[in-house]
Amino acid sequence: MDELDLDRLRAPLPGATAVPEGFRSGFACFVGRPNVGKSTLMNALVGQKVAITSNRPQTTRRTVRGIVHREDAQLIVVDTPGLHKPRTLLGERLDSLVRSTLVEVDMIGFCVPADEPIGRGDTYIARELAAQRDTPVVALVTKTDKTDRKRVAEQLLAVQELGEWADIVPVSAESGENLEEAAGVLCAHLPEGPPLYPDGDLTDEPDEMLVAELVREASLEGVRDELPHSIAVVVDEMTDRPTTAPGREFTDIYASLYVERSSQKAIVIGTKGARLRHVGIEARRQIEALLGRRVYLDLRVKVAKDWQRDPKQLRRLGFDQQT
Ligand SMILES: Nc1nc2c(ncn2[C@@H]2O[C@H](COP(=O)(O)OP(=O)(O)OP(=O)(O)O)[C@@H](O)[C@H]2O)c(=O)[nH]1
């Protein structure tokens, strides 16, 4: 996992034209308990799926950047895993990744779902955020479509009590309610500066990383209870087939799915390979939508014994020392 080098990224674009008066740009990160809708909100703001989501907590493992382009601002959202009490080495590294991200960004979005009572997790994070005195924190009351207006209003008040926020905004990533307003409020707290990414760029994650995440998301479907966090995916090879015929662009992708034990391998593969075939079909559909090309996808399932607890394996699977 990369450490963010935001200073490098803050350099103006080469050949950038004059910046409109009052243009704002910068980095934001969304924090909150696992499963509160951070990744979904980022995808909705960006307008494309750049981070995977699932109804299982702690789905997000990597710091993904989504870029929101507006006429008067550019907001780069850094996605972080949910803050939680670490139970494994992977958990500890994720936790320190969140903390190191918090001090680097220009603003923080603190996500609290509208449909659940404020809990100890929220209070813990609110306290952590109080320490980031120099960074504006906007509280986002998420998933407003899941409850009624009265409850949303009560939650806004409850969140207000939790700390000192630069703003408090209700939003639903699912229905899109108040999404534009939320984007506007977030951008208003960015510093003035030129765009940092070319118009039209939605993420700077390499395609291989997005592809691996889409395969992981598809592989989690239906086995979350048995294998909540045991699957890691690495793209071993990704090559475009040479073609001159328009509409016949093809990409070959070879990816490995790592599980922690051979019993899990059997679950992922399914009876006579049925499950894995289904995962392949679903992942391929999503990858073709992402790349805009036809895809041949080869999936192999491998066992990396207890990889979440083994520093060597973690490094091999892309979770390096700094994180
Ligand atoms: N109804 C509704 N569901 C939502 C909304 N936003 C997110 N969800 C659902 O909530 C679940 C969790 O969403 P994520 O975006 O993965 O949550 P997260 O906070 O990024 O989770 P972690 O990666 O575990 O930190 C998914 O099933 C989403 O579909 C929303 O606005 N409305």
The ligand as an ORCA input file, in Angstrom:
! r2SCAN-3c Opt
* xyz 0 1
  N     -29.663      2.840      1.687
  C     -28.397      3.286      1.605
  N     -27.389      2.408      1.734
  C     -26.135      2.879      1.651
  C     -25.849      4.261      1.434
  N     -24.503      4.411      1.425
  C     -23.978      3.198      1.616
  N     -24.947      2.263      1.748
  C     -24.767      0.811      1.971
  O     -24.047      0.609      3.168
  C     -23.099     -0.459      3.036
  C     -21.706      0.005      3.402
  O     -21.285      0.975      2.477
  P     -19.728      1.273      2.208
  O     -19.683      2.448      1.306
  O     -19.002      0.030      1.797
  O     -19.261      1.673      3.674
  P     -17.798      2.071      4.195
  O     -18.016      3.041      5.283
  O     -16.936      2.499      3.047
  O     -17.324      0.692      4.788
  P     -15.842      0.181      5.167
  O     -15.157     -0.068      3.867
  O     -16.137     -1.040      5.919
  O     -15.195      1.228      6.008
  C     -23.253     -0.950      1.593
  O     -24.138     -2.073      1.594
  C     -23.885      0.221      0.871
  O     -24.663     -0.171     -0.243
  C     -26.959      5.172      1.294
  O     -26.830      6.387      1.104
  N     -28.198      4.608      1.405
*
